[in-house]
Amino acid sequence: MTRYYFNVRDGKDLPDDLGSEFPSIDRARHEAVRMAGEILRDGTTGPLWDGTPWQMIVTSGPNWTGTTFFVLNFSATQGEGQAAGFK
């Protein structure tokens, strides 16, 4: 099995120094999307909505080292409806 490291950059670097083993890159992709979903769910207020992009960078080595397998990019901004008071 290959070890994958799920590093997050969201205005500050959150390196993964432990990683997780998965039998295939498809399983690692599935885990990255699941983890990103948790981050998005937990970030329903605050910095997520200021338009600052964040990334999950999945590598073959700890703390941003090794080969980059794939990158997930996210950002969110308020629309005009928010300023007009729509809920």
PyMOL commands that set and color helices and strands:
alter all, ss='L'
color gray80, all
select helices_A, chain A and resi 25-42+46-49+80-83
alter helices_A, ss='H'
color red, helices_A
select strands_A, chain A and resi 2-9+13-14+20-22+54-59+68-74
alter strands_A, ss='S'
color yellow, strands_A
deselect
rebuild
show_as cartoon
